[in-house]
Amino acid sequence: MRKDYRPYALKKGWLKFQKFYTHHFLEPQFNSLGKGFAFLGPWHVQLFGGPIDVGAYSTFIATADRKVRLSVWPESYDKQGHIRIGDYVLICPGVRISAAQEIIIEDNCMLASGAYLTDSDWHGIYDRVTVGPAQPVRLCKNVWIGDSAIVCKGVTIGENSIVGAGAIVVSSIPPNSVAAGNPARVVKTLDPNERFKTRQDWYADPARLAREFVKWEQAVLKGNTFFGWLRHLVFPRRDG
């Protein structure tokens, strides 16, 4: 369906159901989950192991064909791995984060669709029945990971840096850099004196932002009716 024909009341009810599902089924699986979170398609977010900590005002978007998976598989029976996600982080469909030791994602980071973060190879070179050695991964503040990029064990990506789509990062990236390729290399340096507008700025007034979303949704869905939605659902037409 090219257009959303749902009446606003139906859309509002759907969003409330997603929030209920998140609180009832998903939130208890986290070690901690900060205020102001948003989960779109929460039933497509899969958690395994722990602890997994998520900060405030983080957004997770998951779909049936691109689930979000956060997994902690301890490096050994006596070592506990963990995932820590900061405030204002954006996780897009298809993102996978797999930790055997430690993966830290700091505030304002954005992970595009299909990005993969791992702190282990998950098999040793010669001993292929064990997880193998792990090395921590850290995304510093305001890092942007592009579509389908892979960040491997032992990598730290410096503040404000960008990893291009499809890149494979096997060594650390300095702050204020753009890296691309396989293996990823710095291809551009950002101006550290330029002010970066972050997701934290976007959430500066959460109440106002929520009101703006309501106004936008009401405008987009204006004139929609329940029976009109059913008609377009069952009998879609080219004329919209």
C-alpha positions as CSV (number, residue, x, y, z in Angstrom):
1,M,0.0,0.0,0.0
2,R,1.7,3.2,-1.2
3,K,-0.3,5.5,1.1
4,D,-1.3,5.1,4.7
5,Y,-5.1,5.1,4.6
6,R,-5.5,4.5,8.4
7,P,-7.5,7.0,10.3
8,Y,-5.5,8.8,13.0
9,A,-7.3,7.0,15.8
10,L,-6.3,3.6,14.4
11,K,-2.7,4.8,14.0
12,K,-2.7,6.1,17.6
13,G,-4.0,2.8,18.9
14,W,-1.4,0.9,17.0
15,L,1.4,3.0,18.5
16,K,0.0,2.5,22.0
17,F,-0.1,-1.3,21.4
18,Q,3.6,-1.2,20.3
19,K,4.4,0.7,23.5
20,F,2.5,-1.9,25.6
21,Y,4.3,-4.7,23.9
22,T,7.7,-3.1,24.6
23,H,7.0,-2.5,28.3
24,H,5.5,-6.0,28.8
25,F,7.6,-8.3,26.7
26,L,10.8,-6.5,25.7
27,E,11.8,-4.2,28.6
28,P,12.2,-7.0,31.2
29,Q,14.9,-8.6,28.9
30,F,17.2,-5.6,29.2
31,N,19.5,-5.1,32.2
32,S,18.5,-1.4,32.0
33,L,16.5,0.7,29.6
34,G,16.4,4.5,29.9
35,K,13.5,6.8,29.6
36,G,12.1,8.1,26.3
37,F,12.9,5.0,24.3
38,A,11.0,4.1,21.1
39,F,10.7,0.7,19.5
40,L,9.0,0.4,16.1
41,G,8.2,-3.2,15.4
42,P,9.3,-4.4,18.9
43,W,8.3,-8.0,18.2
44,H,11.1,-8.0,15.6
45,V,13.8,-7.1,18.2
46,Q,15.6,-10.2,19.4
47,L,17.8,-10.4,22.5
48,F,20.0,-13.2,23.6
49,G,22.2,-13.3,26.7
50,G,23.2,-10.3,28.7
51,P,23.6,-7.9,30.3
52,I,22.4,-5.5,27.7
53,D,22.1,-1.8,28.8
54,V,20.4,0.9,26.8
55,G,20.4,4.6,27.6
56,A,17.7,7.3,27.3
57,Y,15.8,8.3,24.2
58,S,17.2,5.5,22.0
59,T,15.3,4.4,18.9
60,F,15.0,0.9,17.6
61,I,13.4,0.2,14.2
62,A,12.9,-3.5,13.2
63,T,10.9,-5.2,10.5
64,A,9.9,-8.7,9.7
65,D,12.5,-9.2,7.0
66,R,15.2,-7.2,8.8
67,K,15.2,-8.1,12.5
68,V,17.4,-6.3,15.1
69,R,19.5,-8.8,17.1
70,L,21.5,-8.1,20.2
71,S,23.4,-11.1,21.4
72,V,25.9,-11.8,24.2
73,W,27.8,-15.0,24.1
74,P,30.4,-15.1,26.9
75,E,34.0,-15.7,25.8
76,S,34.2,-18.5,28.3
77,Y,32.2,-19.9,31.2
78,D,33.9,-17.6,33.7
79,K,33.9,-14.4,31.7
80,Q,30.8,-12.3,31.3
81,G,30.3,-10.2,28.1
82,H,28.1,-7.2,27.8
83,I,26.6,-4.6,25.4
84,R,26.2,-1.0,26.5
85,I,24.3,1.4,24.3
86,G,24.2,5.1,25.3
87,D,21.6,7.9,25.0
88,Y,20.0,9.1,21.8
89,V,21.2,6.1,19.8
90,L,19.5,5.1,16.6
91,I,19.4,1.4,15.6
92,C,17.9,0.8,12.1
93,P,16.4,-2.5,10.6
94,G,18.7,-5.4,10.3
95,V,21.4,-4.3,12.7
96,R,23.2,-7.1,14.6
97,I,25.4,-6.6,17.6
98,S,27.2,-9.7,18.9
99,A,29.4,-9.5,22.0
100,A,31.7,-12.1,23.6
101,Q,33.5,-9.5,25.8
102,E,32.4,-5.9,25.4
103,I,30.7,-3.6,22.9
104,I,30.1,0.0,23.9
105,I,28.1,2.4,21.7
106,E,28.3,5.9,23.1
107,D,25.7,8.7,22.9
108,N,24.2,10.0,19.6
109,C,25.5,7.1,17.5
110,M,23.5,6.0,14.4
111,L,23.7,2.5,12.9
112,A,22.1,2.2,9.5
113,S,20.3,-0.8,8.1
114,G,22.2,-4.1,8.1
115,A,25.2,-2.8,10.1
116,Y,27.0,-5.5,12.1
117,L,29.2,-5.1,15.2
118,T,31.2,-7.9,16.6
119,D,34.0,-8.2,19.1
120,S,35.0,-11.8,18.2
121,D,35.6,-14.0,15.1
122,W,33.5,-16.6,16.9
123,H,35.9,-19.4,16.0
124,G,39.7,-19.7,16.5
125,I,42.0,-20.0,13.5
126,Y,43.2,-23.4,14.6
127,D,40.7,-24.3,17.4
128,R,37.4,-23.9,15.5
129,V,35.2,-25.3,18.2
130,T,35.6,-22.4,20.7
131,V,34.6,-18.7,20.4
132,G,38.2,-17.7,20.2
133,P,39.8,-14.5,21.6
134,A,37.7,-11.4,21.8
135,Q,38.7,-7.7,21.8
136,P,36.4,-4.9,22.9
137,V,34.7,-2.6,20.3
138,R,33.8,1.0,21.0
139,L,31.9,3.5,19.0
140,C,32.6,7.0,20.4
141,K,30.1,9.8,20.6
142,N,28.2,10.7,17.4
143,V,29.5,8.0,15.2
144,W,27.5,7.1,12.1
145,I,27.8,3.5,10.7
146,G,26.6,3.2,7.1
147,D,24.4,0.6,5.5
148,S,25.7,-3.0,5.7
149,A,29.0,-1.9,7.2
150,I,30.9,-4.4,9.4
151,V,32.9,-3.3,12.5
152,C,35.2,-6.1,13.7
153,K,36.9,-7.0,17.0
154,G,39.3,-4.6,18.7
155,V,38.1,-1.5,16.7
156,T,37.5,1.9,18.2
157,I,35.8,4.5,16.0
158,G,36.6,8.0,17.1
159,E,34.0,10.7,17.9
160,N,32.0,12.1,15.0
161,S,33.4,9.7,12.5
162,I,31.5,8.1,9.6
163,V,31.9,4.6,8.2
164,G,30.7,4.3,4.6
165,A,28.1,1.8,3.4
166,G,29.5,-1.7,2.9
167,A,32.8,-0.9,4.6
168,I,34.6,-3.6,6.6
169,V,36.5,-2.0,9.5
170,V,39.3,-4.1,10.9
171,S,41.4,-1.4,12.5
172,S,40.6,1.7,14.5
173,I,39.4,4.9,12.9
174,P,40.5,8.3,14.4
175,P,38.0,11.0,15.4
176,N,36.4,13.3,12.8
177,S,37.1,11.0,9.9
178,V,35.2,9.4,7.0
179,A,36.3,5.8,6.3
180,A,35.2,3.6,3.4
181,G,36.3,0.4,1.6
182,N,37.4,-3.1,2.4
183,P,39.4,-2.9,4.5
184,A,38.2,0.5,5.5
185,R,40.6,3.4,5.2
186,V,40.2,7.1,6.0
187,V,39.1,8.9,2.8
188,K,38.2,12.3,4.3
189,T,38.8,14.4,7.4
190,L,36.0,16.4,9.0
191,D,36.4,19.9,10.4
192,P,36.4,19.5,14.2
193,N,35.6,23.2,14.6
194,E,32.3,22.8,12.7
195,R,29.4,22.3,15.0
196,F,27.7,18.9,14.8
197,K,24.0,18.8,15.2
198,T,23.2,15.5,17.0
199,R,20.1,13.5,18.0
200,Q,20.5,15.0,21.4
201,D,19.8,18.4,19.9
202,W,16.7,16.9,18.2
203,Y,15.4,15.7,21.6
204,A,16.2,19.0,23.4
205,D,12.5,19.4,24.1
206,P,10.9,15.9,24.0
207,A,7.4,17.2,24.8
208,R,7.5,19.7,21.9
209,L,8.9,17.0,19.6
210,A,6.0,14.6,20.6
211,R,3.5,17.3,19.8
212,E,5.1,18.0,16.4
213,F,4.9,14.3,15.6
214,V,1.2,14.2,16.5
215,K,0.5,17.3,14.3
216,W,2.4,15.7,11.4
217,E,0.6,12.4,11.7
218,Q,-2.8,14.2,11.9
219,A,-2.0,16.2,8.8
220,V,-0.8,13.2,6.8
221,L,-3.9,11.0,7.8
222,K,-6.4,13.8,7.6
223,G,-9.7,12.7,5.9
224,N,-9.0,9.0,6.3
225,T,-11.8,6.8,7.5
226,F,-12.0,3.3,8.9
227,F,-14.1,2.0,6.1
228,G,-12.0,3.8,3.5
229,W,-8.9,2.1,5.0
230,L,-10.6,-1.3,4.8
231,R,-11.7,-0.7,1.2
232,H,-8.1,0.2,0.1
233,L,-6.8,-2.7,2.1
234,V,-9.0,-5.3,0.4
235,F,-9.4,-3.6,-3.0
236,P,-6.3,-1.5,-3.7
237,R,-6.5,0.9,-6.7
238,R,-4.0,2.6,-8.9
239,D,-5.6,6.0,-8.3
240,G,-4.6,5.9,-4.7
